[in-house]
Amino acid sequence: MEQQNYHPIPQPDEIPIREREDAMGAYFMMFASLAGGIPFPLINLIASFIYYFLNKSKSRFVHFHSHQSLTSQIPVSVLNAIAIVWGILLIVNNFHITRDFITYLIAIGIVNLVYFIFSIIAAVKARKGKFYYFIFFGKWAYHVAYKIKDQKLSSENINKPPKGF
């Protein structure tokens, strides 16, 4: 089995305040649609994508937190979008609200509350220069941000002139 090499994790006092604030900001993308006054979950997801791609190169610490925030927001946004589409379909079909829809709304409410709590905890930890690992998403974000990429170039990756010249 191949050994995985990772960059060292910085200590809180080694991380500049600006990087801590950028890492914290990744978790606040869940409020993007509320800031615009539009309660549509895909706006939050788009804001998270933009935030991730603008900030991932600032540092590994910011990359970790913005990646974790983005990947954890994807399933929540999809579940919220399903609720909105389902609700619109119910309105179009004469407001026939079913028990399944009510149950789904309750479940989505719980999922959103849990996601909100974890995101606030992660934002506070990020501001302090610490890590907070979400279930499923934390290990993945750590791997993406801190794994040492193989620096060796294979012969196929070296620029060569086209054959025949």
C-alpha positions in Angstrom: 0.0 0.0 0.0 1.3 3.4 -0.9 2.0 5.8 1.9 0.1 9.1 1.7 2.2 12.2 2.3 0.6 15.4 3.6 1.8 18.9 4.3 2.1 19.7 8.0 -1.0 21.2 9.6 -0.3 24.8 10.8 -0.8 25.7 14.4 -3.4 28.4 15.1 -0.7 31.1 15.9 1.0 30.4 12.6 -2.1 31.3 10.5 -2.5 35.0 9.7 -5.7 36.7 10.7 -6.7 37.4 7.1 -6.5 33.7 6.3 -8.6 32.8 9.3 -11.2 35.4 8.3 -11.2 34.0 4.7 -11.7 30.5 6.0 -14.5 31.6 8.3 -16.2 33.4 5.4 -16.5 30.1 3.5 -19.1 28.9 6.0 -21.2 32.1 5.6 -21.9 31.4 2.0 -25.0 29.5 3.2 -26.6 33.0 3.8 -25.9 34.3 0.3 -29.5 34.0 -0.9 -30.8 35.6 2.3 -28.6 38.6 1.8 -30.1 39.0 -1.6 -33.6 38.6 -0.3 -34.2 35.5 -2.4 -34.9 32.2 -0.5 -33.5 30.0 -3.3 -30.9 27.4 -2.2 -29.0 27.3 -5.5 -27.9 30.9 -5.0 -26.0 29.7 -1.9 -24.4 26.9 -3.9 -23.3 29.3 -6.7 -21.9 31.7 -4.1 -20.0 28.8 -2.5 -18.5 27.7 -5.8 -17.4 31.3 -6.6 -15.9 31.7 -3.1 -14.1 28.4 -3.3 -12.5 29.1 -6.7 -11.5 32.7 -5.7 -10.0 31.7 -2.3 -8.6 28.1 -2.6 -5.2 29.3 -3.7 -4.7 31.7 -0.7 -3.5 28.9 1.6 -4.0 25.3 2.4 -6.0 26.3 5.5 -8.4 28.5 3.5 -8.5 25.7 0.8 -9.5 23.1 3.4 -12.3 25.2 4.9 -13.7 26.5 1.6 -13.7 23.0 0.2 -15.4 21.5 3.2 -18.0 24.2 3.2 -18.7 23.8 -0.5 -18.9 20.0 -0.5 -21.1 19.9 2.6 -23.4 22.5 1.1 -24.1 20.6 -2.1 -26.4 17.9 -0.6 -28.2 20.4 1.6 -28.8 22.7 -1.4 -30.1 19.8 -3.5 -32.5 18.7 -0.7 -33.7 22.3 -0.3 -34.2 22.7 -4.1 -36.3 19.5 -4.2 -38.5 20.9 -1.4 -39.0 24.1 -3.4 -39.8 22.3 -6.7 -42.1 19.9 -4.9 -43.9 22.9 -3.2 -44.3 24.7 -6.5 -45.8 21.6 -8.1 -48.2 21.3 -5.1 -49.3 24.9 -5.6 -49.8 24.4 -9.3 -51.9 21.3 -8.5 -54.5 23.1 -6.4 -52.6 23.2 -3.0 -53.1 19.5 -2.3 -50.4 19.2 0.4 -49.6 15.6 1.4 -48.2 14.0 4.5 -45.2 13.0 2.5 -44.5 16.7 1.7 -45.0 17.7 5.4 -42.7 14.9 6.5 -40.1 15.9 3.9 -40.3 19.6 5.1 -39.7 18.5 8.7 -36.8 16.3 7.7 -35.3 19.1 5.6 -35.8 21.5 8.5 -33.8 19.2 10.8 -31.1 18.8 8.2 -30.8 22.6 7.7 -30.7 23.2 11.5 -27.9 20.6 11.9 -26.0 22.0 8.9 -26.4 25.6 10.3 -25.1 24.5 13.7 -22.1 22.7 12.3 -21.3 25.6 10.0 -21.3 28.1 12.8 -19.1 25.9 14.9 -16.7 25.4 11.9 -16.7 29.2 11.2 -15.8 30.0 14.8 -13.1 27.3 14.9 -11.7 28.6 11.5 -11.6 32.2 12.9 -9.5 30.8 15.8 -7.2 29.1 13.4 -8.4 25.6 14.1 -9.9 22.8 12.1 -13.4 21.3 12.5 -14.0 18.2 10.5 -17.5 17.5 9.2 -18.6 13.9 8.9 -17.9 12.6 5.4 -16.6 16.0 4.1 -13.8 16.8 6.5 -11.5 13.9 5.6 -12.1 14.6 1.9 -11.3 18.4 2.3 -8.2 17.5 4.3 -7.0 15.2 1.5 -7.7 17.7 -1.2 -6.0 20.6 0.6 -3.0 19.0 2.3 -2.0 16.0 0.2 1.4 16.4 -1.3 1.0 16.1 -5.1 3.4 13.9 -6.9 6.0 16.3 -8.4 7.5 13.8 -10.8 6.8 14.3 -14.5 6.3 11.3 -16.5 7.6 11.2 -20.1 4.1 11.7 -21.4 3.7 15.0 -19.6 6.9 16.6 -21.0 6.3 19.1 -23.9 7.6 17.7 -27.1 7.3 19.0 -30.7 4.7 17.2 -32.8 5.9 14.0 -34.4 7.1 14.4 -38.0 9.1 17.6 -37.4 
